[in-house]
Amino acid sequence: MRRIRNTSRFAAARAAAGLGPRGVVTATVVLAAVTALAAAGCGDQSAGIAPGASQYKPITIVTQTAVAAAWPYYGTEVVPPLPKPSWTLTDTSGAAYDIGTQTKGRITVLFFGFTSCFDDCPDMMANMASALRSVPSSVADHVTVLFVTVDPAHDTGPVLRTWLARFYPDFIGLTASDATVIHDAGELGIQVDPPVKVDGVDSVQHGTEAEVFSQTGYANFFWGPKTPVLDIAHDLQKLAG
Protein backbone atom coordinates (compact mmCIF):
# COMPACT_ATOMS: atom_id res chain seq x y z
CA MET A 1 0.00 0.00 0.00
CA ARG A 2 1.21 3.49 -0.79
CA ARG A 3 2.21 5.52 2.23
CA ILE A 4 1.01 9.12 2.20
CA ARG A 5 3.37 11.31 4.14
CA ASN A 6 2.13 14.09 6.41
CA THR A 7 4.53 16.81 5.24
CA SER A 8 4.00 19.94 3.21
CA ARG A 9 5.68 18.30 0.24
CA PHE A 10 2.98 15.64 0.22
CA ALA A 11 0.03 17.80 1.25
CA ALA A 12 -1.38 17.77 -2.29
CA ALA A 13 -1.15 13.99 -2.46
CA ARG A 14 -2.95 13.70 0.87
CA ALA A 15 -5.71 16.02 -0.29
CA ALA A 16 -6.13 14.10 -3.54
CA ALA A 17 -6.43 10.88 -1.55
CA GLY A 18 -9.05 12.44 0.70
CA LEU A 19 -6.90 12.21 3.81
CA GLY A 20 -7.09 14.51 6.81
CA PRO A 21 -4.20 15.25 9.16
CA ARG A 22 -4.77 12.26 11.42
CA GLY A 23 -4.01 9.06 9.56
CA VAL A 24 -3.82 6.83 6.56
CA VAL A 25 -7.14 5.41 5.45
CA THR A 26 -6.81 1.67 4.99
CA ALA A 27 -10.46 0.87 4.41
CA THR A 28 -13.39 1.90 2.32
CA VAL A 29 -15.49 3.89 4.76
CA VAL A 30 -14.44 6.28 7.52
CA LEU A 31 -16.98 7.18 10.20
CA ALA A 32 -15.59 10.28 11.89
CA ALA A 33 -15.83 14.04 11.90
CA VAL A 34 -13.36 14.33 9.07
CA THR A 35 -14.42 17.85 8.29
CA ALA A 36 -13.40 18.86 11.79
CA LEU A 37 -9.93 17.52 11.10
CA ALA A 38 -9.27 19.68 8.05
CA ALA A 39 -5.65 20.45 7.28
CA ALA A 40 -4.33 23.77 8.56
CA GLY A 41 -2.25 25.60 5.96
CA CYS A 42 0.75 24.19 4.17
CA GLY A 43 2.09 22.48 7.28
CA ASP A 44 -0.59 19.75 7.56
CA GLN A 45 1.90 17.96 9.75
CA SER A 46 -0.05 15.89 12.26
CA ALA A 47 -2.07 18.92 13.28
CA GLY A 48 -3.03 17.32 16.58
CA ILE A 49 -5.87 17.71 19.00
CA ALA A 50 -5.48 17.73 22.75
CA PRO A 51 -6.46 14.38 24.22
CA GLY A 52 -9.84 14.53 25.87
CA ALA A 53 -11.18 17.40 23.77
CA SER A 54 -14.83 16.43 23.49
CA GLN A 55 -15.37 17.76 19.98
CA TYR A 56 -12.70 15.49 18.49
CA LYS A 57 -12.11 11.78 18.66
CA PRO A 58 -9.52 9.47 17.09
CA ILE A 59 -10.99 8.44 13.75
CA THR A 60 -12.82 5.16 13.43
CA ILE A 61 -11.98 3.03 10.42
CA VAL A 62 -14.59 0.62 9.11
CA THR A 63 -13.19 -2.21 7.04
CA GLN A 64 -14.90 -3.93 4.15
CA THR A 65 -16.10 -6.51 6.64
CA ALA A 66 -17.71 -3.70 8.67
CA VAL A 67 -15.49 -4.31 11.70
CA ALA A 68 -14.72 -1.02 13.43
CA ALA A 69 -11.59 -0.29 15.40
CA ALA A 70 -10.62 3.00 17.05
CA TRP A 71 -7.12 4.28 16.26
CA PRO A 72 -5.60 4.69 19.74
CA TYR A 73 -2.85 7.20 18.93
CA TYR A 74 -2.72 10.83 17.91
CA GLY A 75 0.18 10.26 15.53
CA THR A 76 -0.43 9.60 11.84
CA GLU A 77 -0.73 5.90 11.08
CA VAL A 78 1.99 4.14 9.08
CA VAL A 79 0.75 1.36 6.81
CA PRO A 80 2.28 -1.17 6.83
CA PRO A 81 4.24 -0.71 10.10
CA LEU A 82 7.94 -0.01 9.64
CA PRO A 83 10.55 -2.26 11.24
CA LYS A 84 13.17 -0.42 13.24
CA PRO A 85 16.37 -0.07 11.17
CA SER A 86 19.55 -1.84 12.22
CA TRP A 87 21.93 0.88 11.00
CA THR A 88 25.20 1.67 12.69
CA LEU A 89 25.89 5.42 12.66
CA THR A 90 28.27 7.65 14.62
CA ASP A 91 27.22 9.40 17.83
CA THR A 92 28.37 12.79 19.08
CA SER A 93 31.35 11.29 20.91
CA GLY A 94 32.61 9.67 17.71
CA ALA A 95 31.62 6.16 18.80
CA ALA A 96 29.68 3.69 16.68
CA TYR A 97 25.98 3.58 17.55
CA ASP A 98 24.06 0.44 16.61
CA ILE A 99 20.42 1.50 16.56
CA GLY A 100 19.03 -2.02 16.63
CA THR A 101 21.12 -3.14 19.58
CA GLN A 102 21.27 0.02 21.66
CA THR A 103 17.55 0.78 21.52
CA LYS A 104 16.29 -2.79 21.84
CA GLY A 105 13.14 -3.00 23.93
CA ARG A 106 12.75 0.77 24.13
CA ILE A 107 10.29 3.25 22.65
CA THR A 108 12.45 4.88 19.97
CA VAL A 109 11.80 8.08 18.07
CA LEU A 110 13.85 8.68 14.91
CA PHE A 111 14.00 12.11 13.30
CA PHE A 112 16.10 13.50 10.44
CA GLY A 113 17.02 17.19 10.66
CA PHE A 114 19.84 19.72 10.93
CA THR A 115 20.93 22.26 13.51
CA SER A 116 20.81 25.26 11.15
CA CYS A 117 17.11 24.65 10.57
CA PHE A 118 15.05 27.53 11.94
CA ASP A 119 11.55 26.07 12.04
CA ASP A 120 10.50 22.42 11.79
CA CYS A 121 13.58 20.82 13.39
CA PRO A 122 13.68 22.92 16.57
CA ASP A 123 9.89 22.78 16.80
CA MET A 124 9.94 18.98 16.66
CA MET A 125 12.70 18.63 19.24
CA ALA A 126 11.16 21.21 21.57
CA ASN A 127 7.78 19.48 21.47
CA MET A 128 9.28 16.08 22.18
CA ALA A 129 11.34 17.52 25.03
CA SER A 130 8.27 19.14 26.57
CA ALA A 131 6.32 15.92 26.23
CA LEU A 132 9.05 13.88 27.92
CA ARG A 133 9.15 16.33 30.81
CA SER A 134 5.38 16.10 31.20
CA VAL A 135 5.07 12.33 31.46
CA PRO A 136 6.03 10.22 34.49
CA SER A 137 9.68 9.23 34.73
CA SER A 138 8.55 5.61 34.42
CA VAL A 139 7.61 6.50 30.84
CA ALA A 140 10.34 8.99 29.93
CA ASP A 141 13.11 6.68 31.14
CA HIS A 142 12.08 4.11 28.51
CA VAL A 143 12.18 6.49 25.54
CA THR A 144 15.15 7.08 23.25
CA VAL A 145 15.08 10.02 20.84
CA LEU A 146 17.52 9.84 17.91
CA PHE A 147 18.32 12.91 15.81
CA VAL A 148 20.11 12.03 12.56
CA THR A 149 21.67 15.08 10.94
CA VAL A 150 21.05 15.66 7.24
CA ASP A 151 23.92 18.19 7.15
CA PRO A 152 26.90 16.19 8.43
CA ALA A 153 29.49 18.62 7.07
CA HIS A 154 28.26 21.32 9.45
CA ASP A 155 26.78 19.24 12.26
CA THR A 156 29.87 17.78 13.83
CA GLY A 157 29.66 15.83 17.05
CA PRO A 158 30.22 18.87 19.31
CA VAL A 159 27.77 21.00 17.30
CA LEU A 160 25.10 18.32 17.54
CA ARG A 161 25.68 17.73 21.25
CA THR A 162 25.46 21.43 22.13
CA TRP A 163 22.34 21.98 20.03
CA LEU A 164 20.46 18.93 21.30
CA ALA A 165 21.33 19.70 24.94
CA ARG A 166 19.35 22.92 24.64
CA PHE A 167 16.23 20.81 24.31
CA TYR A 168 16.81 17.67 26.36
CA PRO A 169 20.09 16.26 27.69
CA ASP A 170 19.34 12.66 26.77
CA PHE A 171 18.62 13.27 23.09
CA ILE A 172 21.12 11.32 20.98
CA GLY A 173 22.72 12.91 17.92
CA LEU A 174 23.88 10.70 15.07
CA THR A 175 25.79 11.37 11.88
CA ALA A 176 27.02 9.64 8.73
CA SER A 177 28.01 10.62 5.21
CA ASP A 178 25.51 12.48 3.03
CA ALA A 179 25.07 9.41 0.86
CA THR A 180 24.43 7.14 3.84
CA VAL A 181 21.90 9.52 5.41
CA ILE A 182 20.01 9.96 2.13
CA HIS A 183 19.95 6.19 1.60
CA ASP A 184 18.92 5.37 5.15
CA ALA A 185 16.15 7.96 5.21
CA GLY A 186 14.89 6.58 1.91
CA GLU A 187 14.52 3.15 3.48
CA LEU A 188 11.92 4.69 5.79
CA GLY A 189 10.19 6.56 2.99
CA ILE A 190 11.60 9.90 4.13
CA GLN A 191 13.00 12.14 1.42
CA VAL A 192 16.31 13.88 2.08
CA ASP A 193 18.04 16.01 -0.54
CA PRO A 194 21.76 16.86 -0.51
CA PRO A 195 22.60 20.04 1.46
CA VAL A 196 22.88 23.27 -0.53
CA LYS A 197 23.80 26.87 0.25
CA VAL A 198 21.01 29.42 0.01
CA ASP A 199 22.27 32.99 0.46
CA GLY A 200 25.28 31.57 2.23
CA VAL A 201 23.20 29.55 4.69
CA ASP A 202 22.99 25.75 4.84
CA SER A 203 19.65 24.46 3.61
CA VAL A 204 18.36 20.91 3.28
CA GLN A 205 15.02 19.78 1.94
CA HIS A 206 13.94 16.84 4.05
CA GLY A 207 10.89 15.03 5.35
CA THR A 208 9.81 16.09 8.82
CA GLU A 209 8.33 12.83 10.11
CA ALA A 210 9.42 11.58 13.51
CA GLU A 211 8.98 7.82 13.24
CA VAL A 212 7.87 6.29 16.54
CA PHE A 213 8.97 2.70 17.14
CA SER A 214 7.37 0.68 19.92
CA GLN A 215 9.23 -1.65 22.24
CA THR A 216 8.55 -4.46 19.78
CA GLY A 217 10.60 -2.67 17.10
CA TYR A 218 7.90 -1.44 14.73
CA ALA A 219 6.66 2.06 13.91
CA ASN A 220 2.89 2.19 13.61
CA PHE A 221 2.72 5.98 13.43
CA PHE A 222 4.74 9.18 13.18
CA TRP A 223 4.54 12.73 14.54
CA GLY A 224 5.21 16.00 12.72
CA PRO A 225 6.49 19.37 13.93
CA LYS A 226 2.93 20.59 14.42
CA THR A 227 1.89 17.65 16.58
CA PRO A 228 0.94 19.18 19.95
CA VAL A 229 2.88 18.33 23.07
CA LEU A 230 -0.22 16.83 24.69
CA ASP A 231 -0.66 14.47 21.75
CA ILE A 232 2.95 13.31 21.94
CA ALA A 233 2.68 12.77 25.68
CA HIS A 234 -0.54 10.81 25.21
CA ASP A 235 1.04 8.53 22.61
CA LEU A 236 4.13 7.90 24.74
CA GLN A 237 2.04 6.88 27.72
CA LYS A 238 -0.14 4.70 25.52
CA LEU A 239 2.94 2.91 24.15
CA ALA A 240 4.45 2.51 27.61
CA GLY A 241 1.24 0.89 28.81
N, C-alpha and C positions, 0 to 999 in steps of 0.2 A: 504494500500500500504506500502511496506517496505521502511523504511527511510535509505538512505545511508549516513553515516556520513563522513564529510570532515576532518578526522584526520588520522594520519599516521597508526593507528591501523586498519583503514578501507580502506586504500588506495588500497589494493588488491581487495577488494569487489567492489570499485568504478571502477577500471580498468576492472574487469570482466563484469560489467554492462554497460561498454562503456561510463562512465561519465567523463567529464572534471572537472576542479576545480570550475566551476561557479554554477551549479545547479543540481537539480534532474529532470530527464527527465520524464515527465508524459504523453507523447504522443508517437506516433509511428514514426514520422519523425522530425528531427531537421534541420532547415535551418540556419546554422551559420558557421563561420570559426572555427570549433571545433579543427582542427589541430593547430590553433594558440593559443588555450587555453590549450595546453598540460600541464600535471602536472609537477611541478618542484621538483624533488627529493622526499625524503620520507615525507617531510612536507605536500605537497598537501593540504594546509589548506587555502582555499579561496584565492589562489594566485591571487590577484586582479590586475586590470588594472586601471590606472588613468582615471577618467571621462574625456571625450572629446578626448581621444587618437583616432585618425582617423582610425588606423588599427584594432581596436577592437570595437565591439558593444555588448551590452547585447544580449544573445542568443534569437532567435525567436523559439517558440515552435509551431508546427503545429499539431493540434488535428486530430483525425480520421475524423472529419467533415470538415477538411481543413480550419479551422478558426484560423488565426494567431494572436498571442498577444505577444508583446515585454515584457520581464521581466524587470521591472523598477529599480531594485535594483542591487547592486554589491555583496551583500551577497548571500550565497548559499540557495536556496529555500528549505523550509520545507513543506513536503506534508504528511498528511494534516496539516494545521496550528495548532500550539499548543496553548491551552488556558493557560493564565497566572496562575501559581499555587497560592493557597490561604494559603500557609504555614505560620506558626508563628515561627520564629527563634529568636535568641538573638543577639542584636546589640553590638557594641563595648563598650557601656556604661553599658551593663548588662540588658538593658530593652528589653521587648518583642517587636518584629517587625513583624507586620502583613503585608505580602507582598501585598495581595489583596487590603487591605484597604489603606495602606500608599502610594501605587503607582497608585492608581486609576486615570485614565484619563491622565497618563503620559507615555511617551516613556520610556520603562524599559529594561535595558540590564542585563542579569543574567549570571554570569560566576562562575564556580567552579575551585578553585585553592588553592595554599598554598604559604606562604611567603618564605619558604626555596627553592622554585623552582628557578632555575637559567636561564631558557630560555623562555618557552612558556608563563608562567604566567606574568612575568614582561613585556614581549613583548606586550601581549594583553592589559595590563593596560596602558602601555606607549602610545600605538597607540590610544586607546580610549581617553586618556587625551589630546593628541595632536589634535585629531579631535574636541573635545569639545572646545578647545581654538581657533580653526580655524573658527568655525561657529559663526553666530551672537548670541548675548546673548538671543535673542528672541527664538532661538532654544535650546541652551544649558540649559537655565533655565527650560526647560520642559523635561529634560532627567534625569533619575535616573539610576545609575550604581550600581548593587549589586554584591559583591564579597563574595561567600560562601566558607569558608575554608574547605578543605578536610583533614586537619590535625589539628583538634580542640585541641588536647593535647598540641601542641606547640603554635598554633596561638590563644593566649588569646586575650581578648579585647584590652589591651594596645599594644600588638604586632601588631595586625591587624591595629589599628588606626595609629600607627607610620609608618608602611609600606605603607599603602594606601595614606597617606598624602604626601608621596614623589612624588606621581604621580598627584593627584588631590584632593583638600581638601574635596570635596563633595562626593567622593566615599564612599559607605556604606559597612562596613564589617559585615558579619553575621556568626554565628556559631551555632552548635548543636552537638549532640553526633555522633560518627562515624556511628552508625547504621541508625540514622535519615538522615544524609547527603547521605549515600549510597542509601537509599530507595528513598529519594526525587529526587536525580539526575536520578535514574532509571526511575522515572515517566516521565522524559523528554527525555528518550532514551540516557542519558549520562552515560557512564560507570565510576564508581569510585571504586577502590580497597582499602582495608584497608591499612593504612600507615605501612611501614616497615622501618627498619634501613638498609642502605647500606653503609658499611664502616663507620659506626657511624653517618651517616647523614640521616635525614628524607627523605623518598622518597615515592611518591604516584603516582600510575598509574591512570590517569584520562583523560576523554575526554576534549578537549580544545575548544569546541564550546561556543561562547557567543550568547545565544539566545536573539533575539531582539523582544520585544513585543511592538506593536503599542498602541496608546491611547485607542483602542477598546478592548485591552486585549488579543490579539492573536499574536503569533510569526509566521510570514510568511518566515523568513529567519534567518540565523545565520552568524556570522563572525568567523574567526579563527585568530591565532596569526600572520599569514602572510598576512592578509588582509591589504592593504595599508591604510595609514591615509586618503588620498584623497577619497578612496572608502567609508570609514566609514563616513566621513563628508558628502559626497554626499547622502548616505542613510538616515542619520539623517535629513538633510534638506528636503529630499523627504517625509519622514514620517511626519515632522512638517508641511508640506504644504507651 
